[in-house]
Amino acid sequence: MWKITKQYFKDLWVYFWSLTTFDEKVVATGKEVKQRAKRVKQELKDVKKAVKEVAKQSKDVVDAAKGSTRKGRKTKKK
């Protein structure tokens, strides 16, 4: 009796997998997750670069508060 019940559930499982495209959806979702993770990794690199630039520029603000002259290209007078 147990073998028959066990085989019934195995057959039922195979039947459900053959009817649906569940496995195809799982594969597609997996690919999309990998693609999004890769994109997030790229964006984090960009954010890291931007944060470094902000840190460099924040030093200029501190210098300006101290009264130092501005470095770089001189502003045009109108």
C-alpha positions in Angstrom: 0.0 0.0 0.0 2.8 2.4 0.9 4.6 1.8 -2.4 1.4 2.5 -4.4 0.8 5.8 -2.5 4.4 6.8 -2.9 4.3 6.1 -6.6 1.0 8.0 -6.9 2.5 11.1 -5.4 5.6 10.8 -7.7 3.4 10.5 -10.7 1.3 13.4 -9.6 4.4 15.5 -9.1 5.7 14.7 -12.6 2.3 15.4 -14.0 2.2 18.9 -12.4 5.7 19.7 -13.6 4.8 18.7 -17.2 1.6 20.8 -17.2 3.0 24.0 -15.9 5.9 26.2 -17.1 6.9 26.6 -13.5 10.5 25.3 -14.2 10.8 27.8 -17.0 9.6 30.6 -14.8 12.1 29.6 -12.2 15.0 29.7 -14.7 13.9 33.0 -16.1 13.6 34.5 -12.6 17.0 33.2 -11.7 18.5 34.9 -14.8 16.7 38.1 -13.9 18.0 38.0 -10.4 21.6 37.5 -11.6 21.2 40.4 -14.0 19.8 42.7 -11.4 22.6 41.8 -8.9 25.2 42.6 -11.6 23.5 46.0 -12.2 23.4 46.8 -8.5 27.1 45.9 -8.2 27.8 48.4 -11.0 25.7 51.1 -9.4 27.5 50.6 -6.1 30.8 51.2 -7.8 29.5 54.4 -9.2 28.2 55.5 -5.8 31.6 54.7 -4.3 33.3 56.9 -6.8 30.8 59.7 -6.2 31.3 59.5 -2.4 35.0 59.8 -2.8 34.5 62.9 -4.9 32.2 64.4 -2.3 34.8 63.7 0.4 37.4 65.6 -1.7 35.1 68.5 -2.2 34.1 68.7 1.4 37.7 69.5 2.2 37.3 72.6 0.0 34.3 73.8 2.1 36.4 73.5 5.2 39.2 75.5 3.7 36.7 78.1 2.5 35.4 78.4 6.1 38.9 79.0 7.3 39.4 81.8 4.8 41.6 80.2 2.2 41.5 81.3 -1.4 39.7 79.2 -4.0 41.8 76.8 -6.0 41.2 76.1 -9.7 40.0 78.2 -12.5 39.4 81.9 -11.7 35.8 83.2 -12.1 35.1 85.7 -14.8 34.1 89.2 -13.7 31.2 90.8 -15.4 
